[in-house]
Amino acid sequence: ACQLIRTYDDRWSIEVFFKDTKQLLGLGQYQNVSLEAAVTHLHLVCFVYALLTHVAINRKGAKGKDKTVAHMSTSELQNEVRRQVWNDLTEHLEQFKSGDEIVKELKRLLIAA
């Protein structure tokens, strides 16, 4: 029974990977008939999963100190990446003369969407 539990535990991260890549990252939704395009899509999905894993590892507590603090779902990690990209973009745009107006307009458009 212990061996079965260990095997299931080892397999669990693989199951989560496939579930998340299919449901949240669009792995099963690609419909192009070109083999090259399908392979490119697969690579992009795997890249995004690796990026989200990197974000999770860099979160506070993810380096073996308190794993309960570090656990985030894939959708929470997606939101974290969106937040980081938004913060970097607005910080960059605000360096320009008309950057504040651009950021205000982007915020207005996001709220309207």
LINVENSUL-V304183 format. One record per residue. N is the residue number from 1. PSI is psi as a letter, one per 20 degrees, with the letter a starting at -180 (999 if undefined). NEAR is the number of other ideal C-beta (glycine too) atoms within 12 Angstrom. Layout:
N|PSI|NEAR ; N|PSI|NEAR
This chain:
1|h|7 ; 2|g|8 ; 3|h|9 ; 4|g|10 ; 5|g|11 ; 6|g|11 ; 7|g|12 ; 8|g|14 ; 9|g|14 ; 10|h|12 ; 11|h|14 ; 12|g|14 ; 13|h|14 ; 14|g|14 ; 15|g|14 ; 16|g|21 ; 17|g|23 ; 18|h|20 ; 19|g|18 ; 20|g|29 ; 21|h|29 ; 22|g|19 ; 23|h|18 ; 24|h|24 ; 25|j|30 ; 26|k|19 ; 27|g|22 ; 28|j|17 ; 29|i|14 ; 30|p|21 ; 31|j|10 ; 32|q|13 ; 33|i|9 ; 34|p|11 ; 35|g|11 ; 36|g|11 ; 37|h|14 ; 38|g|18 ; 39|g|14 ; 40|g|15 ; 41|g|24 ; 42|g|22 ; 43|g|17 ; 44|g|19 ; 45|g|28 ; 46|h|21 ; 47|g|16 ; 48|g|25 ; 49|g|30 ; 50|g|19 ; 51|g|23 ; 52|h|32 ; 53|g|25 ; 54|g|17 ; 55|g|26 ; 56|g|28 ; 57|h|19 ; 58|i|18 ; 59|q|24 ; 60|p|17 ; 61|i|16 ; 62|i|21 ; 63|k|13 ; 64|i|10 ; 65|g|11 ; 66|n|12 ; 67|h|15 ; 68|h|12 ; 69|h|14 ; 70|i|22 ; 71|p|17 ; 72|q|25 ; 73|r|17 ; 74|g|28 ; 75|h|15 ; 76|h|19 ; 77|h|30 ; 78|g|24 ; 79|h|17 ; 80|g|25 ; 81|g|27 ; 82|g|18 ; 83|g|15 ; 84|g|20 ; 85|g|17 ; 86|g|18 ; 87|g|15 ; 88|g|14 ; 89|g|20 ; 90|h|22 ; 91|g|15 ; 92|g|15 ; 93|h|21 ; 94|i|18 ; 95|i|14 ; 96|q|14 ; 97|g|9 ; 98|j|12 ; 99|h|17 ; 100|g|16 ; 101|h|14 ; 102|g|19 ; 103|g|22 ; 104|g|16 ; 105|g|16 ; 106|g|21 ; 107|g|17 ; 108|g|12 ; 109|h|11 ; 110|h|14 ; 111|h|9 ; 112|h|8 ; 113|999|7
